[in-house]
Amino acid sequence: MKVQPRNADGFCKSPAAGIVAVLVYGPDTGLVRERAKTLARAVVADLNDPFRVSDLKADQISGDGARLNDEMAAMALTGGRRLVRVRDADESVTVAFQALLKQPPSGDTLAVVEAGDLGKSSKLRALFESDDKAAAIACYVEEEGELAVTIARILGEHKLTIDTDARDWLAANLVGDRAVARGEVDKLAIYMMGASRVTLEDVRTIIGDSAALDMDEPALAAADGDIASIDRALGRLFGEGTSPVPILRSAQRHFQRLQMAVYHTTRGQTAQQAVKALRPPVFFKMENQITNQVRRWTLPNLALALDRLMDAEADCKRTNMPDETLCARAFFQVAQLARRSAA
């Protein structure tokens, strides 16, 4: 069965009866991990319990067809429902799950399968979507508006309200990885303990220097034409397991904001005035850098840069080339445009 986005979080907290295996997949790796963990804890409170939890990798299943069935059939010595977690799943595990779903073993075990972005042609995704004993949950990168709602909800769990401008600033700077966003908002809630309302000043003070804003670094470097900094920033993000798609989307947002600011300079505003007028507001430590970028770029070159970034995102979804390669190539092309703009 295919779990609809609006039902995904509720399903993770209480999986439907009769479901043997759940596939959690998508480009937002943080959201994949978060939902998979929620599913797992709906079965076993202590995920370190060796009697009730079994962790498998894709190659352990694809290389040994009986391994998955054996783990699903095992009984917990201490009693209670068992959990089988499959990490880094890909198409190679499809055959093993076809066999499992065709004839599930007796017992009370749930398999929670974590995967990356699976296209519509994925046999693994199709299997989980079509079988009534399985479920598939897609985890796509939240847009700013959706993340803003999530931020308000998380803070509400801590008995906090947040001003609209503060919420929008957070959403704009944390969009791209749900797990990073949740971690930063939870940190904000801890710092605000004893208060009832979060302001933009609070957010900038507490989150402003956060590693969560690392997602901006490749875009800032590309807009400066700094190829060496692009290489370092992408290498760090890829090394942390960040998907290229949210990185590309973060860059698209940055160049759209540059486009807006440059447009206003053609209507008589200074670069500094145009940057100050952007909403959500630019983090004050970045104002000088972005002001210089507004002076550097032209509207035609910004349009070309956005085309490169959007084409790269589309190619990540429709070609067989490595996503990291497509992403890096797009950033280097944009950096070349930046150098041309400054010439």
C-alpha positions in Angstrom: 0.0 0.0 0.0 1.1 3.6 -0.6 0.8 5.8 2.4 -0.4 9.3 1.5 1.9 12.1 2.7 -0.8 13.6 5.0 -1.1 10.2 6.8 2.6 9.4 6.9 3.5 10.6 10.4 0.4 9.0 12.0 1.1 5.7 10.2 4.6 5.7 11.6 3.4 6.2 15.1 0.9 3.4 14.7 1.5 1.0 11.8 -1.7 -0.6 10.3 -2.5 -4.1 11.5 -1.4 -6.9 9.1 1.6 -4.9 7.7 4.7 -7.1 7.6 7.2 -4.6 6.1 7.4 -0.9 5.6 9.7 0.9 3.1 10.7 4.5 4.0 12.5 6.2 1.1 13.2 9.5 -0.6 15.7 12.3 -1.1 15.3 13.8 2.4 17.6 11.4 4.2 16.9 13.1 7.5 13.2 12.6 7.2 13.8 8.9 6.1 15.8 8.3 9.3 13.2 10.1 11.5 10.2 8.2 10.2 12.0 4.9 10.2 13.0 5.5 13.9 9.4 6.4 14.8 8.2 3.2 13.1 10.8 1.2 14.9 9.9 2.6 18.3 6.3 1.8 17.7 7.4 -1.8 17.8 10.3 -1.8 20.3 10.9 1.0 22.8 14.6 0.1 23.2 16.2 -0.1 19.8 19.4 -1.5 21.4 17.6 -4.6 22.7 19.5 -7.5 21.0 16.7 -10.0 21.6 14.0 -8.0 19.8 15.9 -5.9 17.3 17.9 -7.2 14.3 19.9 -4.8 12.1 20.7 -5.9 8.5 22.4 -4.3 5.5 21.3 -4.7 1.9 24.2 -6.9 1.0 23.4 -9.3 3.8 20.0 -9.9 2.3 20.8 -9.8 -1.4 23.7 -12.3 -0.9 21.7 -14.7 1.3 18.0 -15.0 0.3 17.1 -17.0 3.5 18.6 -14.5 5.9 15.7 -12.1 5.8 13.1 -14.9 6.2 15.1 -16.4 9.2 15.2 -13.0 11.0 11.5 -12.4 10.4 10.6 -15.9 11.7 12.8 -15.6 14.9 11.0 -15.3 18.2 12.2 -12.9 21.0 13.5 -14.9 24.0 12.3 -12.1 26.3 8.8 -11.9 24.7 7.3 -9.1 22.7 7.2 -8.1 19.1 10.4 -8.1 17.1 11.9 -5.6 14.7 14.1 -6.1 11.6 15.8 -2.9 10.4 17.3 -2.9 6.9 19.6 0.0 6.2 20.8 1.4 2.9 18.3 -0.7 0.9 18.4 -0.7 -2.9 17.0 -2.8 -5.8 19.1 -5.8 -4.8 16.8 -6.7 -1.9 13.7 -6.8 -4.1 13.8 -10.6 -4.6 14.2 -11.3 -0.9 11.1 -9.1 -0.1 9.1 -10.6 -2.9 9.6 -14.0 -1.3 8.9 -12.7 2.2 5.6 -11.0 1.2 4.5 -14.0 -0.9 4.6 -16.2 2.2 5.4 -14.4 5.4 6.6 -16.5 8.3 4.5 -16.9 11.4 5.3 -14.6 14.3 5.0 -11.0 15.1 7.9 -9.1 13.4 7.9 -5.9 11.4 10.6 -5.1 8.9 11.5 -1.4 8.5 13.4 -0.7 5.4 15.3 2.5 4.8 16.3 3.5 1.2 17.3 6.6 -0.7 15.5 8.3 -3.6 13.6 5.6 -5.6 12.2 6.6 -9.0 8.9 5.5 -10.4 10.6 2.7 -12.2 11.9 1.1 -9.0 10.8 -2.5 -8.6 11.4 -2.3 -4.8 9.1 0.7 -4.5 6.5 -0.9 -6.7 6.5 -4.1 -4.6 5.8 -2.2 -1.4 3.2 0.0 -3.0 1.2 -2.8 -4.5 1.3 -5.5 -1.8 -1.4 -5.3 0.9 1.0 -6.7 3.5 3.5 -3.9 2.9 3.6 -0.1 3.0 5.7 2.5 1.2 6.3 6.0 2.7 7.9 8.7 0.5 10.1 11.3 2.2 10.5 14.3 -0.1 12.1 17.5 0.8 9.7 19.8 2.5 9.0 23.2 1.0 9.5 26.3 3.2 5.8 26.6 3.9 5.5 23.0 5.0 8.6 23.2 7.1 7.3 26.4 8.7 4.2 24.4 9.9 6.5 21.7 11.2 8.6 24.2 13.1 5.6 25.7 14.8 4.3 22.2 15.7 7.7 21.1 17.2 7.9 24.3 19.3 4.3 23.8 20.3 5.3 20.5 21.8 7.7 22.5 24.0 4.9 25.0 24.9 6.4 27.7 22.8 4.9 30.0 20.2 7.1 31.6 17.5 6.7 35.0 15.7 5.9 34.7 12.0 9.1 36.4 10.8 11.2 34.1 13.1 9.4 31.0 11.9 9.9 32.0 8.2 13.6 32.8 8.8 14.1 29.4 10.3 12.2 27.6 7.5 14.2 29.4 4.9 17.5 28.5 6.5 16.7 24.9 7.7 14.9 23.6 4.6 16.5 20.6 3.0 16.9 18.0 5.8 14.1 17.3 8.3 16.5 15.7 10.8 18.8 18.8 10.9 15.7 21.0 11.1 14.3 19.1 14.1 17.6 19.0 15.8 18.1 22.8 15.5 14.5 23.5 16.6 14.8 21.2 19.6 18.1 23.0 20.5 16.2 26.3 20.2 13.5 25.1 22.5 16.1 24.1 25.1 17.7 27.5 25.0 14.2 29.1 25.3 13.3 27.1 28.4 11.2 29.2 30.7 10.0 31.6 28.0 6.8 31.4 26.1 7.5 33.2 22.8 10.4 33.0 20.3 11.4 36.1 18.4 13.5 36.6 15.3 16.3 38.0 17.5 16.2 34.8 19.6 16.4 32.6 16.4 19.3 34.6 14.9 21.2 34.5 18.2 20.8 30.8 18.8 20.7 29.3 15.3 22.7 31.8 13.4 26.1 30.1 13.7 24.7 26.6 13.5 26.1 23.9 11.3 22.6 23.6 9.9 23.4 26.6 7.7 26.2 24.6 6.0 23.7 23.9 3.3 24.1 27.5 2.2 27.9 27.3 1.8 28.0 25.8 -1.8 25.5 28.4 -3.1 27.4 31.3 -1.5 30.7 30.0 -2.9 29.2 29.5 -6.3 27.7 33.0 -6.3 31.2 34.3 -5.5 32.8 32.2 -8.2 34.9 30.4 -5.5 35.5 26.9 -7.0 37.8 25.7 -4.2 35.2 26.5 -1.5 32.5 24.8 -3.5 34.6 21.6 -3.6 35.2 21.7 0.2 31.6 22.5 1.1 30.1 19.8 -1.2 32.7 17.3 0.0 31.7 17.9 3.6 28.0 17.7 2.9 28.3 14.5 0.8 30.5 13.0 3.5 27.7 13.6 6.0 25.3 11.8 3.8 23.4 14.9 2.6 21.4 14.2 -0.6 22.3 16.4 -3.6 18.7 17.3 -4.3 18.2 19.5 -1.1 21.6 21.1 -1.8 20.5 22.0 -5.3 17.2 23.3 -4.0 18.9 25.4 -1.4 21.0 26.9 -4.1 18.0 27.6 -6.3 16.4 29.6 -3.4 19.6 31.6 -2.9 19.8 32.5 -6.6 16.1 33.4 -6.7 16.7 35.8 -3.8 19.6 37.2 -5.7 17.4 37.6 -8.7 14.9 39.5 -6.7 17.5 41.8 -5.2 19.2 42.5 -8.5 15.8 43.3 -10.1 15.2 45.9 -7.4 18.6 47.5 -8.2 17.4 47.9 -11.8 14.5 49.9 -10.3 16.6 52.4 -8.4 17.5 50.7 -5.1 21.1 50.3 -4.0 22.4 46.8 -3.5 22.4 47.3 0.2 18.8 48.4 0.2 17.7 45.5 -2.0 19.3 43.0 0.4 17.8 44.6 3.4 14.4 44.3 1.8 14.6 40.6 1.2 12.1 38.4 3.2 12.8 36.3 5.2 15.6 38.6 6.3 19.2 37.8 5.4 21.3 36.7 8.4 23.3 39.7 9.4 26.7 38.0 9.1 26.0 37.3 5.4 24.7 40.7 4.5 28.0 42.1 3.1 28.8 38.9 1.1 25.3 38.8 -0.5 25.4 42.6 -1.1 28.6 42.1 -3.1 27.0 39.2 -5.0 24.1 41.5 -5.9 26.6 44.0 -7.3 28.4 41.2 -9.2 25.4 39.4 -11.0 23.2 40.4 -13.9 19.6 39.3 -14.4 20.5 37.3 -17.6 23.3 35.4 -15.9 21.2 34.7 -12.9 18.6 33.2 -15.2 21.3 30.9 -16.7 22.5 29.9 -13.2 19.0 28.9 -12.1 18.6 26.9 -15.3 21.8 25.0 -14.6 20.7 24.2 -11.0 17.1 23.2 -12.0 18.4 21.0 -14.8 20.8 19.3 -12.4 17.9 18.5 -10.0 15.9 17.0 -12.9 18.9 15.0 -14.1 19.3 13.5 -10.6 15.8 12.0 -11.0 16.0 10.9 -14.6 19.5 9.8 -15.4 21.8 7.1 -14.2 24.8 9.4 -13.6 25.8 9.7 -9.9 23.8 12.5 -8.3 26.9 13.9 -6.6 28.6 14.3 -9.9 25.6 16.1 -11.5 25.3 18.4 -8.4 29.0 19.3 -8.4 29.1 19.9 -12.1 26.1 22.3 -11.8 27.8 24.3 -9.0 31.1 24.6 -11.0 29.1 25.8 -14.0 27.4 28.5 -11.9 30.8 29.5 -10.5 32.0 30.1 -14.0 29.0 32.3 -14.6 29.9 34.3 -11.5 33.4 34.9 -12.8 32.0 35.9 -16.2 29.6 38.3 -14.4 32.5 39.9 -12.5 34.6 40.3 -15.7 
